[in-house]
Amino acid sequence: MSPKGIAPAHRPALRRSAFALLATAAVMSVAACGETPTGTLHTRAGYTLTSDEIPVSVCPAEDAARFADDEGLLLGAHFELRVECVASFDALPEGFQLDYLLGEHVNLYSPEPGYEFTLVQFSHEPGDAEPFNAEAGELAATLKIGDRAWDFDGEVPAPGAVYFTVAKKDAPITLEVVDAERTQTMDLRERTRDGLIQALYTGKASVETEAAKGSVDGRTTQGSYEYWFDDWEYETVFYLSRDVFQPGTGWVAEPDRALLTVEFGWLHSASGLEWPIDPKKVLKVSGPEGELAPVSSNHADEDLTDAVWRTYTLTYDVPADALAFTLNFHPVGPVKWPEEDVSLPLSGEKNHEIAASFE
């Protein structure tokens, strides 16, 4: 068998002929000793193919290459992605649907010793979240397989995308996503994640409670006059959300915390009467760490016909894994009659204990 080394085509013909003679002489010399040199073709190191138009999972179902549950999931304020599988092999394995990437009837030569084929595929269905749209400069990502790197500006790898290369055996495989200056990383070999915005990985984003319903009466005497009203009925629903990022504001909680927001409406006034309440006094919120102190409290008014509907918003700093809360709502008087400069103590007041769960 002749040696594989052939002189480059741009060399002069005389030198090509001389080289061929030397090579032939070398073969004859070796053959005289009873040995014939052999050569092996390899797929070169760094050989790369990528595609974000593959409609199937290239890794077989139930294969060890697949990531289980959420171990391949990364979430941020502006993105959601999931690594579906990572595989390394010396020869193209059976059961993998690599024809979608390589084309039909393609059989790559094995890599040279010390190297291997490695592929990463991202899931077609990363999850149910609806991340915000990233603004310029807010989102960047880098995928690395050994010395080969893919950089993404303003985006992350597309759902279903496949990255295939020839890298050193057991080369590190890492994914880094920087979202609004917060970095989350994944070691795809070890299947570990770091820097997670933890509240994004646990529980629902928002819930609403059952209604707190009640009725009170008011009565007082001033001078020779008696003032009263009967059956001021109220019905209040509480809306809770857990936030870590707000558009226009940025991150509102540390990576291991969340900002709990409680919002509820209240009939502040009607028919000339006013029932003002202090939300920090009439609403007590408790979680795994006990009673919570509000970080902020504000309200907004909506003018109705002969009435004012007031919406209160309170926020609390809570652990990222806190998902169950108890609300104690106890609206108290007095009710005011501004026109008569009268305050009416109430009867029928009661406490409402309400459970709220993000699980």
VENFEN-V883871 format. One record per residue. N is the residue number from 1. RES is the residue in one small letter. SS is DSSP state (H for helix, E for strand, L for the rest). Layout:
N:RES:SS
N:RES:SS
This chain:
1:m:L
2:s:L
3:p:L
4:k:L
5:g:L
6:i:L
7:a:L
8:p:L
9:a:L
10:h:L
11:r:L
12:p:L
13:a:H
14:l:H
15:r:H
16:r:H
17:s:H
18:a:H
19:f:H
20:a:H
21:l:H
22:l:H
23:a:H
24:t:H
25:a:H
26:a:H
27:v:H
28:m:H
29:s:H
30:v:H
31:a:H
32:a:H
33:c:L
34:g:L
35:e:L
36:t:L
37:p:L
38:t:L
39:g:L
40:t:L
41:l:L
42:h:L
43:t:E
44:r:L
45:a:L
46:g:L
47:y:L
48:t:E
49:l:E
50:t:E
51:s:E
52:d:L
53:e:L
54:i:L
55:p:L
56:v:L
57:s:L
58:v:L
59:c:L
60:p:L
61:a:L
62:e:L
63:d:L
64:a:L
65:a:L
66:r:E
67:f:L
68:a:L
69:d:L
70:d:L
71:e:L
72:g:L
73:l:E
74:l:E
75:l:E
76:g:L
77:a:L
78:h:L
79:f:L
80:e:E
81:l:E
82:r:E
83:v:E
84:e:E
85:c:E
86:v:E
87:a:E
88:s:E
89:f:E
90:d:L
91:a:L
92:l:L
93:p:L
94:e:L
95:g:L
96:f:L
97:q:L
98:l:L
99:d:H
100:y:H
101:l:H
102:l:H
103:g:L
104:e:L
105:h:L
106:v:L
107:n:L
108:l:L
109:y:L
110:s:L
111:p:E
112:e:L
113:p:L
114:g:L
115:y:E
116:e:E
117:f:E
118:t:E
119:l:E
120:v:E
121:q:E
122:f:E
123:s:L
124:h:L
125:e:L
126:p:L
127:g:L
128:d:L
129:a:L
130:e:L
131:p:L
132:f:L
133:n:L
134:a:L
135:e:L
136:a:L
137:g:L
138:e:L
139:l:E
140:a:E
141:a:E
142:t:E
143:l:E
144:k:E
145:i:E
146:g:L
147:d:L
148:r:E
149:a:E
150:w:E
151:d:E
152:f:E
153:d:E
154:g:L
155:e:L
156:v:L
157:p:L
158:a:L
159:p:L
160:g:L
161:a:L
162:v:E
163:y:E
164:f:E
165:t:E
166:v:E
167:a:E
168:k:E
169:k:L
170:d:L
171:a:L
172:p:L
173:i:E
174:t:E
175:l:E
176:e:E
177:v:E
178:v:E
179:d:E
180:a:L
181:e:L
182:r:E
183:t:E
184:q:E
185:t:E
186:m:E
187:d:E
188:l:L
189:r:L
190:e:L
191:r:L
192:t:E
193:r:E
194:d:E
195:g:L
196:l:L
197:i:L
198:q:H
199:a:H
200:l:H
201:y:H
202:t:L
203:g:L
204:k:L
205:a:L
206:s:E
207:v:E
208:e:E
209:t:L
210:e:L
211:a:L
212:a:E
213:k:E
214:g:E
215:s:E
216:v:E
217:d:E
218:g:E
219:r:E
220:t:E
221:t:E
222:q:E
223:g:L
224:s:L
225:y:E
226:e:E
227:y:E
228:w:E
229:f:E
230:d:E
231:d:E
232:w:E
233:e:E
234:y:E
235:e:E
236:t:E
237:v:L
238:f:E
239:y:E
240:l:E
241:s:E
242:r:E
243:d:E
244:v:L
245:f:E
246:q:E
247:p:L
248:g:L
249:t:L
250:g:E
251:w:E
252:v:L
253:a:L
254:e:L
255:p:L
256:d:L
257:r:E
258:a:E
259:l:E
260:l:E
261:t:E
262:v:E
263:e:E
264:f:E
265:g:E
266:w:E
267:l:E
268:h:E
269:s:E
270:a:E
271:s:L
272:g:L
273:l:E
274:e:E
275:w:L
276:p:L
277:i:L
278:d:L
279:p:H
280:k:H
281:k:H
282:v:H
283:l:E
284:k:E
285:v:E
286:s:E
287:g:E
288:p:L
289:e:L
290:g:E
291:e:E
292:l:L
293:a:L
294:p:L
295:v:L
296:s:E
297:s:E
298:n:E
299:h:E
300:a:E
301:d:E
302:e:E
303:d:E
304:l:E
305:t:L
306:d:L
307:a:E
308:v:E
309:w:E
310:r:E
311:t:E
312:y:E
313:t:E
314:l:E
315:t:E
316:y:E
317:d:E
318:v:E
319:p:E
320:a:L
321:d:L
322:a:L
323:l:L
324:a:E
325:f:E
326:t:E
327:l:E
328:n:E
329:f:E
330:h:L
331:p:L
332:v:L
333:g:L
334:p:L
335:v:E
336:k:E
337:w:E
338:p:H
339:e:H
340:e:H
341:d:L
342:v:E
343:s:E
344:l:E
345:p:L
346:l:E
347:s:E
348:g:L
349:e:L
350:k:L
351:n:L
352:h:E
353:e:E
354:i:E
355:a:E
356:a:E
357:s:E
358:f:L
359:e:L
